[in-house]
Amino acid sequence: MAAQNVAFGIVAVFMAVAAIGVVTMKNIVHAALALVIVLAGVAAQYIILQAEFLGIVQVLIYIGAVLVLFLFGIMLTRAPMRRTGEFDNDQRILAGLVSLLIFGVLAYLLTDQFGGIGQPADKLRLGQPTQTSAIADSIFRTYVVGFEVVSMLLLAALVGAIVLARRD
């Protein structure tokens, strides 16, 4: 096995454990910090797959900006840090079945699309350097409207969090 595959697997295990922590932790700040681990794992996966630009963008945008915005919103809205009520219900079995169904559908689609596990890198176009200028042209020419819509959405979320926090 290649060292790249081993590193990918190790990072994926850490990400899976942290993702489970995001949805099971009772303290909302601890859940947000577990989300930092998941997003850092995504950045590490990008770097392992030789997409360094995407890895750095992942760190700067998601860990550096979006997650800080989440924590800022949590602190501003004075959300309860601990569980205040019982949010559990009797739909755990149904949720587990739906999760398994979605996993099966995704596994089938990925297998059908890529023809199985262990495809050579040339078919998936991994390992080929991507020029930053091509990505910038794509963002600021082809997808400029979507880029601006997302930036306005984030700005609206920030203003909304401040308005909700300042109602007193």
ChimeraX commands (.cxc) that place a marker at each C-alpha (Angstrom):
marker #1 position 0.00,0.00,0.00 radius 0.5
marker #1 position 1.24,3.46,-0.82 radius 0.5
marker #1 position 2.01,5.91,1.94 radius 0.5
marker #1 position -0.55,8.28,0.40 radius 0.5
marker #1 position -3.32,5.70,0.91 radius 0.5
marker #1 position -2.28,5.03,4.50 radius 0.5
marker #1 position -2.22,8.75,5.32 radius 0.5
marker #1 position -5.59,9.21,3.64 radius 0.5
marker #1 position -7.08,6.40,5.76 radius 0.5
marker #1 position -5.65,7.73,9.01 radius 0.5
marker #1 position -6.97,11.23,8.36 radius 0.5
marker #1 position -10.34,9.78,7.34 radius 0.5
marker #1 position -10.62,7.88,10.63 radius 0.5
marker #1 position -9.90,11.04,12.63 radius 0.5
marker #1 position -12.45,12.91,10.56 radius 0.5
marker #1 position -15.11,10.24,11.10 radius 0.5
marker #1 position -14.58,10.23,14.87 radius 0.5
marker #1 position -14.72,14.03,14.99 radius 0.5
marker #1 position -17.85,14.08,12.79 radius 0.5
marker #1 position -19.58,11.71,15.20 radius 0.5
marker #1 position -18.50,14.04,17.99 radius 0.5
marker #1 position -20.06,17.01,16.18 radius 0.5
marker #1 position -23.50,15.45,16.29 radius 0.5
marker #1 position -23.29,13.75,19.68 radius 0.5
marker #1 position -21.63,16.32,21.95 radius 0.5
marker #1 position -23.89,18.07,24.42 radius 0.5
marker #1 position -21.85,21.26,24.60 radius 0.5
marker #1 position -22.34,23.36,21.47 radius 0.5
marker #1 position -18.89,24.97,21.68 radius 0.5
marker #1 position -17.23,21.56,21.92 radius 0.5
marker #1 position -19.26,20.44,18.89 radius 0.5
marker #1 position -18.02,23.48,16.96 radius 0.5
marker #1 position -14.44,22.66,17.93 radius 0.5
marker #1 position -14.95,19.08,16.73 radius 0.5
marker #1 position -16.11,20.62,13.46 radius 0.5
marker #1 position -12.72,22.36,13.29 radius 0.5
marker #1 position -11.08,18.91,13.35 radius 0.5
marker #1 position -13.34,17.69,10.54 radius 0.5
marker #1 position -12.62,20.74,8.38 radius 0.5
marker #1 position -8.89,20.48,9.08 radius 0.5
marker #1 position -9.11,16.84,8.00 radius 0.5
marker #1 position -10.71,17.92,4.73 radius 0.5
marker #1 position -7.81,20.32,4.19 radius 0.5
marker #1 position -5.36,17.51,4.94 radius 0.5
marker #1 position -7.15,15.26,2.44 radius 0.5
marker #1 position -6.81,17.94,-0.22 radius 0.5
marker #1 position -3.10,18.26,0.48 radius 0.5
marker #1 position -2.65,14.47,0.39 radius 0.5
marker #1 position -4.39,14.45,-2.99 radius 0.5
marker #1 position -1.93,17.13,-4.20 radius 0.5
marker #1 position -4.52,19.89,-4.38 radius 0.5
marker #1 position -2.56,22.29,-2.20 radius 0.5
marker #1 position -4.47,25.39,-3.28 radius 0.5
marker #1 position -7.78,23.86,-2.22 radius 0.5
marker #1 position -6.25,22.76,1.08 radius 0.5
marker #1 position -5.08,26.28,1.89 radius 0.5
marker #1 position -8.41,27.75,0.81 radius 0.5
marker #1 position -10.16,25.22,3.07 radius 0.5
marker #1 position -8.09,26.40,6.02 radius 0.5
marker #1 position -8.51,30.10,5.28 radius 0.5
marker #1 position -12.19,30.14,4.36 radius 0.5
marker #1 position -13.83,27.37,6.36 radius 0.5
marker #1 position -11.67,27.15,9.46 radius 0.5
marker #1 position -10.56,30.77,9.49 radius 0.5
marker #1 position -13.80,32.49,8.56 radius 0.5
marker #1 position -16.94,30.36,8.56 radius 0.5
marker #1 position -16.22,28.49,11.79 radius 0.5
marker #1 position -15.19,31.69,13.54 radius 0.5
marker #1 position -18.52,33.11,12.35 radius 0.5
marker #1 position -20.31,30.09,13.88 radius 0.5
marker #1 position -18.55,30.58,17.21 radius 0.5
marker #1 position -19.19,34.33,17.04 radius 0.5
marker #1 position -22.89,33.64,16.46 radius 0.5
marker #1 position -23.03,31.15,19.32 radius 0.5
marker #1 position -21.45,33.62,21.71 radius 0.5
marker #1 position -23.52,36.59,20.51 radius 0.5
marker #1 position -26.87,34.86,20.72 radius 0.5
marker #1 position -26.07,33.56,24.19 radius 0.5
marker #1 position -27.14,30.07,23.21 radius 0.5
marker #1 position -27.30,27.63,26.10 radius 0.5
marker #1 position -24.00,25.81,26.39 radius 0.5
marker #1 position -25.52,22.64,27.77 radius 0.5
marker #1 position -28.53,20.63,26.76 radius 0.5
marker #1 position -31.61,22.23,28.32 radius 0.5
marker #1 position -34.22,19.67,27.35 radius 0.5
marker #1 position -34.55,16.18,26.03 radius 0.5
marker #1 position -34.30,16.23,22.25 radius 0.5
marker #1 position -34.26,12.47,21.79 radius 0.5
marker #1 position -37.20,10.61,20.30 radius 0.5
marker #1 position -38.18,7.12,19.19 radius 0.5
marker #1 position -37.03,7.48,15.58 radius 0.5
marker #1 position -33.50,6.16,16.00 radius 0.5
marker #1 position -34.19,2.94,14.12 radius 0.5
marker #1 position -35.84,4.78,11.23 radius 0.5
marker #1 position -32.93,7.26,11.12 radius 0.5
marker #1 position -30.45,4.38,11.05 radius 0.5
marker #1 position -32.33,2.68,8.21 radius 0.5
marker #1 position -32.47,5.90,6.18 radius 0.5
marker #1 position -28.74,6.42,6.79 radius 0.5
marker #1 position -27.97,2.92,5.55 radius 0.5
marker #1 position -30.17,3.48,2.50 radius 0.5
marker #1 position -28.37,6.73,1.65 radius 0.5
marker #1 position -25.00,5.03,2.16 radius 0.5
marker #1 position -26.04,2.21,-0.17 radius 0.5
marker #1 position -27.25,4.59,-2.86 radius 0.5
marker #1 position -24.03,6.64,-2.67 radius 0.5
marker #1 position -21.87,3.52,-2.75 radius 0.5
marker #1 position -23.76,2.23,-5.81 radius 0.5
marker #1 position -23.50,5.57,-7.62 radius 0.5
marker #1 position -19.78,5.93,-6.93 radius 0.5
marker #1 position -19.09,2.34,-7.96 radius 0.5
marker #1 position -21.18,2.77,-11.10 radius 0.5
marker #1 position -19.49,6.06,-11.98 radius 0.5
marker #1 position -15.88,5.06,-11.33 radius 0.5
marker #1 position -16.10,1.32,-11.96 radius 0.5
marker #1 position -14.97,0.16,-8.53 radius 0.5
marker #1 position -12.38,1.01,-5.94 radius 0.5
marker #1 position -8.72,1.48,-6.75 radius 0.5
marker #1 position -8.92,3.36,-10.02 radius 0.5
marker #1 position -5.62,4.57,-11.41 radius 0.5
marker #1 position -4.78,8.19,-10.76 radius 0.5
marker #1 position -4.89,9.10,-14.45 radius 0.5
marker #1 position -8.59,8.20,-14.71 radius 0.5
marker #1 position -9.47,10.33,-11.69 radius 0.5
marker #1 position -7.00,13.02,-12.77 radius 0.5
marker #1 position -5.27,13.02,-9.40 radius 0.5
marker #1 position -1.72,14.15,-9.09 radius 0.5
marker #1 position -1.90,16.59,-11.97 radius 0.5
marker #1 position -1.11,20.12,-10.86 radius 0.5
marker #1 position -3.92,22.63,-11.17 radius 0.5
marker #1 position -2.95,26.18,-11.91 radius 0.5
marker #1 position -4.30,28.76,-9.51 radius 0.5
marker #1 position -5.02,31.09,-12.41 radius 0.5
marker #1 position -7.41,28.51,-13.90 radius 0.5
marker #1 position -9.27,28.27,-10.60 radius 0.5
marker #1 position -9.40,32.06,-10.28 radius 0.5
marker #1 position -10.72,32.40,-13.83 radius 0.5
marker #1 position -13.37,29.83,-13.05 radius 0.5
marker #1 position -14.48,31.59,-9.86 radius 0.5
marker #1 position -14.41,35.16,-11.12 radius 0.5
marker #1 position -15.66,34.60,-14.69 radius 0.5
marker #1 position -17.75,31.47,-14.93 radius 0.5
marker #1 position -19.17,31.31,-11.40 radius 0.5
marker #1 position -19.06,34.99,-10.40 radius 0.5
marker #1 position -22.80,35.20,-9.67 radius 0.5
marker #1 position -22.72,32.20,-7.34 radius 0.5
marker #1 position -19.62,33.54,-5.65 radius 0.5
marker #1 position -21.30,36.89,-4.97 radius 0.5
marker #1 position -24.54,35.24,-3.80 radius 0.5
marker #1 position -22.62,33.17,-1.24 radius 0.5
marker #1 position -20.76,36.24,0.00 radius 0.5
marker #1 position -24.03,38.16,0.41 radius 0.5
marker #1 position -25.57,35.19,2.22 radius 0.5
marker #1 position -22.69,35.12,4.70 radius 0.5
marker #1 position -22.98,38.87,5.22 radius 0.5
marker #1 position -26.74,38.56,5.82 radius 0.5
marker #1 position -26.12,35.77,8.36 radius 0.5
marker #1 position -23.63,37.95,10.23 radius 0.5
marker #1 position -25.97,40.96,10.28 radius 0.5
marker #1 position -28.86,38.70,11.35 radius 0.5
marker #1 position -26.84,37.28,14.26 radius 0.5
marker #1 position -25.97,40.77,15.44 radius 0.5
marker #1 position -29.61,41.93,15.18 radius 0.5
marker #1 position -30.83,38.90,17.12 radius 0.5
marker #1 position -28.21,39.37,19.80 radius 0.5
marker #1 position -28.88,43.10,20.22 radius 0.5
marker #1 position -32.66,42.94,20.72 radius 0.5
marker #1 position -32.30,43.51,24.46 radius 0.5
marker link #1:1,2 radius 0.2
marker link #1:2,3 radius 0.2
marker link #1:3,4 radius 0.2
marker link #1:4,5 radius 0.2
marker link #1:5,6 radius 0.2
marker link #1:6,7 radius 0.2
marker link #1:7,8 radius 0.2
marker link #1:8,9 radius 0.2
marker link #1:9,10 radius 0.2
marker link #1:10,11 radius 0.2
marker link #1:11,12 radius 0.2
marker link #1:12,13 radius 0.2
marker link #1:13,14 radius 0.2
marker link #1:14,15 radius 0.2
marker link #1:15,16 radius 0.2
marker link #1:16,17 radius 0.2
marker link #1:17,18 radius 0.2
marker link #1:18,19 radius 0.2
marker link #1:19,20 radius 0.2
marker link #1:20,21 radius 0.2
marker link #1:21,22 radius 0.2
marker link #1:22,23 radius 0.2
marker link #1:23,24 radius 0.2
marker link #1:24,25 radius 0.2
marker link #1:25,26 radius 0.2
marker link #1:26,27 radius 0.2
marker link #1:27,28 radius 0.2
marker link #1:28,29 radius 0.2
marker link #1:29,30 radius 0.2
marker link #1:30,31 radius 0.2
marker link #1:31,32 radius 0.2
marker link #1:32,33 radius 0.2
marker link #1:33,34 radius 0.2
marker link #1:34,35 radius 0.2
marker link #1:35,36 radius 0.2
marker link #1:36,37 radius 0.2
marker link #1:37,38 radius 0.2
marker link #1:38,39 radius 0.2
marker link #1:39,40 radius 0.2
marker link #1:40,41 radius 0.2
marker link #1:41,42 radius 0.2
marker link #1:42,43 radius 0.2
marker link #1:43,44 radius 0.2
marker link #1:44,45 radius 0.2
marker link #1:45,46 radius 0.2
marker link #1:46,47 radius 0.2
marker link #1:47,48 radius 0.2
marker link #1:48,49 radius 0.2
marker link #1:49,50 radius 0.2
marker link #1:50,51 radius 0.2
marker link #1:51,52 radius 0.2
marker link #1:52,53 radius 0.2
marker link #1:53,54 radius 0.2
marker link #1:54,55 radius 0.2
marker link #1:55,56 radius 0.2
marker link #1:56,57 radius 0.2
marker link #1:57,58 radius 0.2
marker link #1:58,59 radius 0.2
marker link #1:59,60 radius 0.2
marker link #1:60,61 radius 0.2
marker link #1:61,62 radius 0.2
marker link #1:62,63 radius 0.2
marker link #1:63,64 radius 0.2
marker link #1:64,65 radius 0.2
marker link #1:65,66 radius 0.2
marker link #1:66,67 radius 0.2
marker link #1:67,68 radius 0.2
marker link #1:68,69 radius 0.2
marker link #1:69,70 radius 0.2
marker link #1:70,71 radius 0.2
marker link #1:71,72 radius 0.2
marker link #1:72,73 radius 0.2
marker link #1:73,74 radius 0.2
marker link #1:74,75 radius 0.2
marker link #1:75,76 radius 0.2
marker link #1:76,77 radius 0.2
marker link #1:77,78 radius 0.2
marker link #1:78,79 radius 0.2
marker link #1:79,80 radius 0.2
marker link #1:80,81 radius 0.2
marker link #1:81,82 radius 0.2
marker link #1:82,83 radius 0.2
marker link #1:83,84 radius 0.2
marker link #1:84,85 radius 0.2
marker link #1:85,86 radius 0.2
marker link #1:86,87 radius 0.2
marker link #1:87,88 radius 0.2
marker link #1:88,89 radius 0.2
marker link #1:89,90 radius 0.2
marker link #1:90,91 radius 0.2
marker link #1:91,92 radius 0.2
marker link #1:92,93 radius 0.2
marker link #1:93,94 radius 0.2
marker link #1:94,95 radius 0.2
marker link #1:95,96 radius 0.2
marker link #1:96,97 radius 0.2
marker link #1:97,98 radius 0.2
marker link #1:98,99 radius 0.2
marker link #1:99,100 radius 0.2
marker link #1:100,101 radius 0.2
marker link #1:101,102 radius 0.2
marker link #1:102,103 radius 0.2
marker link #1:103,104 radius 0.2
marker link #1:104,105 radius 0.2
marker link #1:105,106 radius 0.2
marker link #1:106,107 radius 0.2
marker link #1:107,108 radius 0.2
marker link #1:108,109 radius 0.2
marker link #1:109,110 radius 0.2
marker link #1:110,111 radius 0.2
marker link #1:111,112 radius 0.2
marker link #1:112,113 radius 0.2
marker link #1:113,114 radius 0.2
marker link #1:114,115 radius 0.2
marker link #1:115,116 radius 0.2
marker link #1:116,117 radius 0.2
marker link #1:117,118 radius 0.2
marker link #1:118,119 radius 0.2
marker link #1:119,120 radius 0.2
marker link #1:120,121 radius 0.2
marker link #1:121,122 radius 0.2
marker link #1:122,123 radius 0.2
marker link #1:123,124 radius 0.2
marker link #1:124,125 radius 0.2
marker link #1:125,126 radius 0.2
marker link #1:126,127 radius 0.2
marker link #1:127,128 radius 0.2
marker link #1:128,129 radius 0.2
marker link #1:129,130 radius 0.2
marker link #1:130,131 radius 0.2
marker link #1:131,132 radius 0.2
marker link #1:132,133 radius 0.2
marker link #1:133,134 radius 0.2
marker link #1:134,135 radius 0.2
marker link #1:135,136 radius 0.2
marker link #1:136,137 radius 0.2
marker link #1:137,138 radius 0.2
marker link #1:138,139 radius 0.2
marker link #1:139,140 radius 0.2
marker link #1:140,141 radius 0.2
marker link #1:141,142 radius 0.2
marker link #1:142,143 radius 0.2
marker link #1:143,144 radius 0.2
marker link #1:144,145 radius 0.2
marker link #1:145,146 radius 0.2
marker link #1:146,147 radius 0.2
marker link #1:147,148 radius 0.2
marker link #1:148,149 radius 0.2
marker link #1:149,150 radius 0.2
marker link #1:150,151 radius 0.2
marker link #1:151,152 radius 0.2
marker link #1:152,153 radius 0.2
marker link #1:153,154 radius 0.2
marker link #1:154,155 radius 0.2
marker link #1:155,156 radius 0.2
marker link #1:156,157 radius 0.2
marker link #1:157,158 radius 0.2
marker link #1:158,159 radius 0.2
marker link #1:159,160 radius 0.2
marker link #1:160,161 radius 0.2
marker link #1:161,162 radius 0.2
marker link #1:162,163 radius 0.2
marker link #1:163,164 radius 0.2
marker link #1:164,165 radius 0.2
marker link #1:165,166 radius 0.2
marker link #1:166,167 radius 0.2
marker link #1:167,168 radius 0.2
view
